[in-house]
Amino acid sequence: MTQTNPLDAIGATIEEPVLLPWSGRRFTITRPAGIDDLLDRAELDPEQNLPYFAEIWPSGTALADLLIEQSEYVANRRTLEVGCGLGITAVAAVASGARLTITDYFPESLALAGKNLRAAGGASVEARQLNWRDEASITALLDGGPFPIVLAADVLYESRDIAPLLTFFDRVLAPGGTLILAEPGRPVAARFLEQAATSGWDTGEIARHSGPWPDPKDANVTVGIHTLRKFRVPGSEFRVQS
Ligand SMILES: C[S@@+](CC[C@H](N)C(=O)[O-])C[C@H]1O[C@@H](n2cnc3c(N)ncnc32)[C@H](O)[C@@H]1O
């Protein structure tokens, strides 16, 4: 049986220079030139997921910038990125020394993120297709154990994902681990943070980033970057893993 290469299905691409505003670091990110074909194919998707992976988003850019500025969050740590999109956060995480696993629902996202990581010349990463709403997919991801650091940029935009993502993050984080969540002020993300706080998560905003962003239409977007840690019962195991 012949395997189709997800990059073939994407069609024409554009190489876009991206400047990270705080650190001044520059990356080149390859993205689809248009999304019409991807949208046509998304109509057949059983989960009705749209190809949001194809854009460069402020949250992924902000989280990339934070990781370049504060590499201690990921340096030499087993790190999971959820919903990696084009891989801009992944490129920064690897540049800062993360031992990274990238995940996304779309194989095209993983293929493009892999291409962008190779172009940046960083260490190789593991890439896993994942549906965070699907139990079998989560179990397969955990075959190497849970992760001390989980990165997620702009993954909370649909109400249906609040409960599944709370469960997912709880399962994939190692005891004492930290989720770093970047979000551009969407109401769904605010509700997620409220529900996390009332269900045993210690949440705190560590930074706010106002760009400027690669796409001028995002000029008014401010990204909040939060850390989330799950409270453990006193006396239960609590140790930071690397
Ligand atoms: C708005 S994009 C953000 C992409 C990237 N993190 C960024 O900030 O540039 C959301 C990402 O989550 C992925 N995603 C959506 N639903 C998913 C699911 N159920 N399981 C895994 N990934 C999913 C999308 O394919 C997309 O790459």
PDBQT file of the ligand as one rigid body, heavy atoms in Angstrom, charges set to zero:
ROOT
HETATM    1  C1  LIG A 301      -5.452  27.680  17.128  1.00  0.00    +0.000 C 
HETATM    2  S1  LIG A 301      -4.371  26.384  16.665  1.00  0.00    +0.000 S 
HETATM    3  C2  LIG A 301      -2.895  26.801  17.604  1.00  0.00    +0.000 C 
HETATM    4  C3  LIG A 301      -1.655  26.230  16.974  1.00  0.00    +0.000 C 
HETATM    5  C4  LIG A 301      -0.345  26.563  17.715  1.00  0.00    +0.000 C 
HETATM    6  N1  LIG A 301      -0.331  26.033  19.060  1.00  0.00    +0.000 N 
HETATM    7  C5  LIG A 301      -0.132  28.061  17.758  1.00  0.00    +0.000 C 
HETATM    8  O1  LIG A 301      -0.461  28.688  18.763  1.00  0.00    +0.000 OA
HETATM    9  O2  LIG A 301       0.363  28.596  16.751  1.00  0.00    +0.000 OA
HETATM   10  C6  LIG A 301      -4.992  24.940  17.604  1.00  0.00    +0.000 C 
HETATM   11  C7  LIG A 301      -4.207  23.672  17.349  1.00  0.00    +0.000 C 
HETATM   12  O3  LIG A 301      -4.800  22.581  18.099  1.00  0.00    +0.000 OA
HETATM   13  C8  LIG A 301      -4.981  21.450  17.238  1.00  0.00    +0.000 C 
HETATM   14  N2  LIG A 301      -6.139  20.659  17.688  1.00  0.00    +0.000 N 
HETATM   15  C9  LIG A 301      -7.448  21.004  17.607  1.00  0.00    +0.000 A 
HETATM   16  N3  LIG A 301      -8.232  20.027  18.099  1.00  0.00    +0.000 NA
HETATM   17  C10 LIG A 301      -7.405  19.026  18.516  1.00  0.00    +0.000 A 
HETATM   18  C11 LIG A 301      -7.618  17.740  19.135  1.00  0.00    +0.000 A 
HETATM   19  N4  LIG A 301      -8.848  17.289  19.412  1.00  0.00    +0.000 N 
HETATM   20  N5  LIG A 301      -6.541  16.995  19.439  1.00  0.00    +0.000 NA
HETATM   21  C12 LIG A 301      -5.276  17.463  19.174  1.00  0.00    +0.000 A 
HETATM   22  N6  LIG A 301      -5.012  18.646  18.567  1.00  0.00    +0.000 NA
HETATM   23  C13 LIG A 301      -6.058  19.437  18.243  1.00  0.00    +0.000 A 
HETATM   24  C14 LIG A 301      -5.194  22.084  15.872  1.00  0.00    +0.000 C 
HETATM   25  O4  LIG A 301      -4.980  21.189  14.798  1.00  0.00    +0.000 OA
HETATM   26  C15 LIG A 301      -4.217  23.254  15.882  1.00  0.00    +0.000 C 
HETATM   27  O5  LIG A 301      -2.926  22.897  15.483  1.00  0.00    +0.000 OA
ENDROOT
TORSDOF 0
